[in-house]
Amino acid sequence: MSNRLLTERLRDLENEGLIVKNVITTSPKKVEYELTPTGKELDEVIHVLMKWVKKRRKSL
């Protein structure tokens, strides 16, 4: 994934209220992303999808 595409996706997730961006003003500057409470609500759904993906991989 290109840096530009990653940046776009992270902005989309921010705009949807799923993540929050934390800029740490150390040298060098550092950026961290954290799930919001709304983003954390998707935890179970993501785990179910990942389980499905792993199961599909094994059957290929």
Biopython code that builds the backbone (N, CA, C, O; Angstrom):
import numpy as np
from Bio.PDB.StructureBuilder import StructureBuilder

atoms = [
    (1, "MET", "N", (0.849, -1.161, 0.000)),
    (1, "MET", "CA", (0.000, 0.000, 0.000)),
    (1, "MET", "C", (0.902, 1.234, 0.000)),
    (1, "MET", "O", (1.860, 1.310, 0.770)),
    (2, "SER", "N", (0.603, 2.162, -0.834)),
    (2, "SER", "CA", (1.408, 3.385, -0.901)),
    (2, "SER", "C", (1.114, 4.282, 0.305)),
    (2, "SER", "O", (0.062, 4.173, 0.935)),
    (3, "ASN", "N", (2.042, 5.149, 0.604)),
    (3, "ASN", "CA", (1.843, 6.092, 1.715)),
    (3, "ASN", "C", (0.615, 6.968, 1.490)),
    (3, "ASN", "O", (-0.126, 7.262, 2.428)),
    (4, "ARG", "N", (0.405, 7.381, 0.247)),
    (4, "ARG", "CA", (-0.742, 8.228, -0.071)),
    (4, "ARG", "C", (-2.057, 7.503, 0.203)),
    (4, "ARG", "O", (-2.979, 8.066, 0.794)),
    (5, "LEU", "N", (-2.130, 6.256, -0.231)),
    (5, "LEU", "CA", (-3.347, 5.479, -0.030)),
    (5, "LEU", "C", (-3.579, 5.209, 1.457)),
    (5, "LEU", "O", (-4.710, 5.300, 1.934)),
    (6, "LEU", "N", (-2.525, 4.882, 2.182)),
    (6, "LEU", "CA", (-2.640, 4.663, 3.620)),
    (6, "LEU", "C", (-3.145, 5.926, 4.315)),
    (6, "LEU", "O", (-4.029, 5.854, 5.169)),
    (7, "THR", "N", (-2.592, 7.073, 3.953)),
    (7, "THR", "CA", (-3.016, 8.348, 4.533)),
    (7, "THR", "C", (-4.497, 8.601, 4.255)),
    (7, "THR", "O", (-5.229, 9.038, 5.142)),
    (8, "GLU", "N", (-4.937, 8.328, 3.030)),
    (8, "GLU", "CA", (-6.348, 8.506, 2.678)),
    (8, "GLU", "C", (-7.242, 7.618, 3.523)),
    (8, "GLU", "O", (-8.269, 8.074, 4.027)),
    (9, "ARG", "N", (-6.867, 6.357, 3.687)),
    (9, "ARG", "CA", (-7.689, 5.420, 4.460)),
    (9, "ARG", "C", (-7.751, 5.828, 5.926)),
    (9, "ARG", "O", (-8.810, 5.767, 6.550)),
    (10, "LEU", "N", (-6.608, 6.247, 6.475)),
    (10, "LEU", "CA", (-6.597, 6.689, 7.869)),
    (10, "LEU", "C", (-7.473, 7.923, 8.043)),
    (10, "LEU", "O", (-8.179, 8.036, 9.045)),
    (11, "ARG", "N", (-7.442, 8.842, 7.094)),
    (11, "ARG", "CA", (-8.317, 10.022, 7.166)),
    (11, "ARG", "C", (-9.782, 9.631, 7.095)),
    (11, "ARG", "O", (-10.621, 10.195, 7.797)),
    (12, "ASP", "N", (-10.090, 8.646, 6.230)),
    (12, "ASP", "CA", (-11.472, 8.154, 6.140)),
    (12, "ASP", "C", (-11.930, 7.611, 7.486)),
    (12, "ASP", "O", (-13.036, 7.909, 7.938)),
    (13, "LEU", "N", (-11.073, 6.810, 8.130)),
    (13, "LEU", "CA", (-11.427, 6.238, 9.433)),
    (13, "LEU", "C", (-11.580, 7.325, 10.491)),
    (13, "LEU", "O", (-12.447, 7.231, 11.360)),
    (14, "GLU", "N", (-10.742, 8.356, 10.420)),
    (14, "GLU", "CA", (-10.881, 9.496, 11.335)),
    (14, "GLU", "C", (-12.205, 10.209, 11.106)),
    (14, "GLU", "O", (-12.931, 10.507, 12.054)),
    (15, "ASN", "N", (-12.514, 10.479, 9.845)),
    (15, "ASN", "CA", (-13.757, 11.179, 9.509)),
    (15, "ASN", "C", (-15.000, 10.405, 9.930)),
    (15, "ASN", "O", (-16.034, 10.999, 10.234)),
    (16, "GLU", "N", (-14.896, 9.086, 9.948)),
    (16, "GLU", "CA", (-16.016, 8.243, 10.376)),
    (16, "GLU", "C", (-16.080, 8.103, 11.897)),
    (16, "GLU", "O", (-17.013, 7.503, 12.430)),
    (17, "GLY", "N", (-15.089, 8.655, 12.589)),
    (17, "GLY", "CA", (-15.075, 8.588, 14.048)),
    (17, "GLY", "C", (-14.614, 7.256, 14.609)),
    (17, "GLY", "O", (-14.912, 6.930, 15.758)),
    (18, "LEU", "N", (-13.883, 6.474, 13.801)),
    (18, "LEU", "CA", (-13.448, 5.153, 14.247)),
    (18, "LEU", "C", (-12.062, 5.177, 14.892)),
    (18, "LEU", "O", (-11.753, 4.340, 15.740)),
    (19, "ILE", "N", (-11.234, 6.136, 14.489)),
    (19, "ILE", "CA", (-9.898, 6.279, 15.075)),
    (19, "ILE", "C", (-9.646, 7.745, 15.393)),
    (19, "ILE", "O", (-10.314, 8.637, 14.870)),
    (20, "VAL", "N", (-8.668, 7.972, 16.262)),
    (20, "VAL", "CA", (-8.206, 9.319, 16.571)),
    (20, "VAL", "C", (-6.701, 9.345, 16.360)),
    (20, "VAL", "O", (-5.995, 8.396, 16.699)),
    (21, "LYS", "N", (-6.228, 10.437, 15.799)),
    (21, "LYS", "CA", (-4.808, 10.607, 15.498)),
    (21, "LYS", "C", (-4.148, 11.381, 16.632)),
    (21, "LYS", "O", (-4.623, 12.446, 17.027)),
    (22, "ASN", "N", (-3.054, 10.842, 17.150)),
    (22, "ASN", "CA", (-2.289, 11.498, 18.203)),
    (22, "ASN", "C", (-0.909, 11.834, 17.661)),
    (22, "ASN", "O", (-0.147, 10.941, 17.289)),
    (23, "VAL", "N", (-0.587, 13.129, 17.616)),
    (23, "VAL", "CA", (0.726, 13.572, 17.150)),
    (23, "VAL", "C", (1.601, 13.798, 18.370)),
    (23, "VAL", "O", (1.244, 14.560, 19.268)),
    (24, "ILE", "N", (2.747, 13.132, 18.397)),
    (24, "ILE", "CA", (3.696, 13.245, 19.506)),
    (24, "ILE", "C", (4.842, 14.113, 19.015)),
    (24, "ILE", "O", (5.543, 13.767, 18.064)),
    (25, "THR", "N", (5.016, 15.228, 19.671)),
    (25, "THR", "CA", (5.965, 16.232, 19.185)),
    (25, "THR", "C", (7.369, 16.023, 19.725)),
    (25, "THR", "O", (7.997, 16.944, 20.247)),
    (26, "THR", "N", (7.842, 14.812, 19.592)),
    (26, "THR", "CA", (9.229, 14.515, 19.950)),
    (26, "THR", "C", (10.073, 14.669, 18.693)),
    (26, "THR", "O", (9.549, 14.934, 17.612)),
    (27, "SER", "N", (11.354, 14.504, 18.839)),
    (27, "SER", "CA", (12.220, 14.549, 17.672)),
    (27, "SER", "C", (12.764, 13.150, 17.437)),
    (27, "SER", "O", (13.506, 12.654, 18.284)),
    (28, "PRO", "N", (12.442, 12.493, 16.349)),
    (28, "PRO", "CA", (11.575, 12.942, 15.266)),
    (28, "PRO", "C", (10.099, 12.864, 15.658)),
    (28, "PRO", "O", (9.714, 12.122, 16.562)),
    (29, "LYS", "N", (9.292, 13.645, 14.957)),
    (29, "LYS", "CA", (7.852, 13.666, 15.210)),
    (29, "LYS", "C", (7.281, 12.265, 15.002)),
    (29, "LYS", "O", (7.722, 11.528, 14.120)),
    (30, "LYS", "N", (6.310, 11.914, 15.811)),
    (30, "LYS", "CA", (5.725, 10.574, 15.765)),
    (30, "LYS", "C", (4.203, 10.707, 15.740)),
    (30, "LYS", "O", (3.645, 11.597, 16.382)),
    (31, "VAL", "N", (3.540, 9.830, 15.005)),
    (31, "VAL", "CA", (2.076, 9.831, 14.928)),
    (31, "VAL", "C", (1.579, 8.451, 15.334)),
    (31, "VAL", "O", (2.085, 7.433, 14.863)),
    (32, "GLU", "N", (0.593, 8.430, 16.204)),
    (32, "GLU", "CA", (-0.047, 7.177, 16.616)),
    (32, "GLU", "C", (-1.544, 7.305, 16.389)),
    (32, "GLU", "O", (-2.111, 8.395, 16.463)),
    (33, "TYR", "N", (-2.163, 6.184, 16.115)),
    (33, "TYR", "CA", (-3.605, 6.145, 15.931)),
    (33, "TYR", "C", (-4.198, 5.230, 16.992)),
    (33, "TYR", "O", (-3.605, 4.220, 17.369)),
    (34, "GLU", "N", (-5.372, 5.606, 17.460)),
    (34, "GLU", "CA", (-6.038, 4.842, 18.511)),
    (34, "GLU", "C", (-7.510, 4.692, 18.151)),
    (34, "GLU", "O", (-8.136, 5.612, 17.625)),
    (35, "LEU", "N", (-8.047, 3.515, 18.443)),
    (35, "LEU", "CA", (-9.477, 3.309, 18.213)),
    (35, "LEU", "C", (-10.291, 4.173, 19.173)),
    (35, "LEU", "O", (-9.941, 4.323, 20.344)),
    (36, "THR", "N", (-11.360, 4.725, 18.667)),
    (36, "THR", "CA", (-12.323, 5.435, 19.513)),
    (36, "THR", "C", (-13.266, 4.386, 20.111)),
    (36, "THR", "O", (-13.224, 3.223, 19.711)),
    (37, "PRO", "N", (-14.105, 4.781, 21.051)),
    (37, "PRO", "CA", (-15.100, 3.824, 21.557)),
    (37, "PRO", "C", (-15.959, 3.241, 20.431)),
    (37, "PRO", "O", (-16.299, 2.059, 20.464)),
    (38, "THR", "N", (-16.307, 4.054, 19.448)),
    (38, "THR", "CA", (-17.077, 3.554, 18.305)),
    (38, "THR", "C", (-16.267, 2.536, 17.518)),
    (38, "THR", "O", (-16.801, 1.508, 17.102)),
    (39, "GLY", "N", (-14.982, 2.809, 17.310)),
    (39, "GLY", "CA", (-14.113, 1.869, 16.615)),
    (39, "GLY", "C", (-13.985, 0.562, 17.369)),
    (39, "GLY", "O", (-13.937, -0.509, 16.764)),
    (40, "LYS", "N", (-13.928, 0.646, 18.693)),
    (40, "LYS", "CA", (-13.808, -0.557, 19.521)),
    (40, "LYS", "C", (-15.051, -1.426, 19.437)),
    (40, "LYS", "O", (-14.980, -2.632, 19.673)),
    (41, "GLU", "N", (-16.190, -0.826, 19.103)),
    (41, "GLU", "CA", (-17.422, -1.605, 18.938)),
    (41, "GLU", "C", (-17.308, -2.593, 17.788)),
    (41, "GLU", "O", (-18.040, -3.582, 17.746)),
    (42, "LEU", "N", (-16.401, -2.337, 16.857)),
    (42, "LEU", "CA", (-16.218, -3.220, 15.702)),
    (42, "LEU", "C", (-15.304, -4.397, 15.993)),
    (42, "LEU", "O", (-15.111, -5.251, 15.128)),
    (43, "ASP", "N", (-14.743, -4.463, 17.176)),
    (43, "ASP", "CA", (-13.777, -5.504, 17.530)),
    (43, "ASP", "C", (-14.315, -6.907, 17.255)),
    (43, "ASP", "O", (-13.632, -7.712, 16.622)),
    (44, "GLU", "N", (-15.501, -7.205, 17.711)),
    (44, "GLU", "CA", (-16.066, -8.546, 17.526)),
    (44, "GLU", "C", (-16.279, -8.853, 16.044)),
    (44, "GLU", "O", (-16.004, -9.966, 15.595)),
    (45, "VAL", "N", (-16.761, -7.885, 15.295)),
    (45, "VAL", "CA", (-16.997, -8.070, 13.863)),
    (45, "VAL", "C", (-15.679, -8.358, 13.148)),
    (45, "VAL", "O", (-15.613, -9.245, 12.297)),
    (46, "ILE", "N", (-14.643, -7.617, 13.490)),
    (46, "ILE", "CA", (-13.338, -7.807, 12.852)),
    (46, "ILE", "C", (-12.792, -9.198, 13.162)),
    (46, "ILE", "O", (-12.239, -9.855, 12.279)),
    (47, "HIS", "N", (-12.941, -9.650, 14.394)),
    (47, "HIS", "CA", (-12.461, -10.988, 14.758)),
    (47, "HIS", "C", (-13.204, -12.073, 13.992)),
    (47, "HIS", "O", (-12.596, -13.054, 13.564)),
    (48, "VAL", "N", (-14.500, -11.911, 13.814)),
    (48, "VAL", "CA", (-15.280, -12.889, 13.055)),
    (48, "VAL", "C", (-14.820, -12.908, 11.599)),
    (48, "VAL", "O", (-14.677, -13.978, 11.009)),
    (49, "LEU", "N", (-14.588, -11.739, 11.023)),
    (49, "LEU", "CA", (-14.105, -11.674, 9.642)),
    (49, "LEU", "C", (-12.727, -12.308, 9.499)),
    (49, "LEU", "O", (-12.479, -13.035, 8.537)),
    (50, "MET", "N", (-11.839, -12.043, 10.432)),
    (50, "MET", "CA", (-10.497, -12.625, 10.376)),
    (50, "MET", "C", (-10.559, -14.148, 10.487)),
    (50, "MET", "O", (-9.815, -14.853, 9.805)),
    (51, "LYS", "N", (-11.429, -14.644, 11.327)),
    (51, "LYS", "CA", (-11.608, -16.092, 11.463)),
    (51, "LYS", "C", (-12.086, -16.683, 10.128)),
    (51, "LYS", "O", (-11.614, -17.740, 9.709)),
    (52, "TRP", "N", (-13.015, -16.000, 9.472)),
    (52, "TRP", "CA", (-13.523, -16.446, 8.180)),
    (52, "TRP", "C", (-12.411, -16.456, 7.139)),
    (52, "TRP", "O", (-12.294, -17.411, 6.371)),
    (53, "VAL", "N", (-11.592, -15.403, 7.102)),
    (53, "VAL", "CA", (-10.480, -15.303, 6.147)),
    (53, "VAL", "C", (-9.510, -16.458, 6.352)),
    (53, "VAL", "O", (-9.104, -17.104, 5.386)),
    (54, "LYS", "N", (-9.131, -16.724, 7.604)),
    (54, "LYS", "CA", (-8.183, -17.805, 7.888)),
    (54, "LYS", "C", (-8.758, -19.155, 7.467)),
    (54, "LYS", "O", (-8.040, -19.999, 6.928)),
    (55, "LYS", "N", (-10.035, -19.356, 7.709)),
    (55, "LYS", "CA", (-10.678, -20.614, 7.321)),
    (55, "LYS", "C", (-10.670, -20.767, 5.805)),
    (55, "LYS", "O", (-10.413, -21.856, 5.291)),
    (56, "ARG", "N", (-10.949, -19.681, 5.088)),
    (56, "ARG", "CA", (-10.952, -19.715, 3.621)),
    (56, "ARG", "C", (-9.556, -19.999, 3.069)),
    (56, "ARG", "O", (-9.411, -20.728, 2.088)),
    (57, "ARG", "N", (-8.545, -19.433, 3.688)),
    (57, "ARG", "CA", (-7.162, -19.644, 3.246)),
    (57, "ARG", "C", (-6.784, -21.107, 3.317)),
    (57, "ARG", "O", (-6.126, -21.636, 2.421)),
    (58, "LYS", "N", (-7.202, -21.753, 4.382)),
    (58, "LYS", "CA", (-6.872, -23.174, 4.576)),
    (58, "LYS", "C", (-7.548, -24.047, 3.524)),
    (58, "LYS", "O", (-7.017, -25.095, 3.156)),
    (59, "SER", "N", (-8.700, -23.631, 3.044)),
    (59, "SER", "CA", (-9.436, -24.452, 2.074)),
    (59, "SER", "C", (-8.993, -24.246, 0.634)),
    (59, "SER", "O", (-9.471, -24.942, -0.263)),
    (60, "LEU", "N", (-8.082, -23.298, 0.397)),
    (60, "LEU", "CA", (-7.608, -23.046, -0.985)),
    (60, "LEU", "C", (-6.527, -23.981, -1.401)),
    (60, "LEU", "O", (-6.033, -23.892, -2.525)),
]
sb = StructureBuilder()
sb.init_structure("model")
sb.init_model(0)
sb.init_chain("A")
sb.init_seg("    ")
for serial, (resi, resn, name, xyz) in enumerate(atoms, 1):
    if name == "N":
        sb.init_residue(resn, " ", resi, " ")
    sb.init_atom(name, np.array(xyz, "f"), 0.0, 1.0, " ", f" {name:<3s}", serial, name[0])
structure = sb.get_structure()
